């Protein structure tokens, strides 16, 4: 399989199913941002963090490939009118969403109560996690816009939303484990 196909030289790309769309299409922006998020999670997973976090991040990366496939599929080609699937596209299941919630609950048990917003930073690993969180929020915004125009499985949006929450809690857990200071954002009184 060659990496270069020369079919995108005129600013279009093919969705799963063969439909060609402009490379700036919201569908491409959506799964491209999910792909970007996946690379940040790979960088985060490569850091010196607990194996449990690495294993969860690996699972999330695999789920993001599933989400990317869902977002990259022409909805008209994915399902026939009879309801039979034309393309074999995996699904995001409620169990994957529940796994994120369970991991957040587990991490929260050992964290101090949050009383203020927290400034990103304190340690390079924590900063990588915050970058991943913000890219996840952008992926969610892109996917929501796409869903307004071409609806897809609502569990995808739930997963992306829960993932950004998971990444926030993970950033706090990493700060705690790395003994990095969490700097609270306290608005300055001016004037």
PyMOL commands that set and color helices and strands:
alter all, ss='L'
color gray80, all
select helices_A, chain A and resi 26-45+51-71+75-78+94-108+124-149+154-177
alter helices_A, ss='H'
color red, helices_A
select strands_A, chain A and resi 12-14+20-22+117-119+183-185
alter strands_A, ss='S'
color yellow, strands_A
deselect
rebuild
show_as cartoon
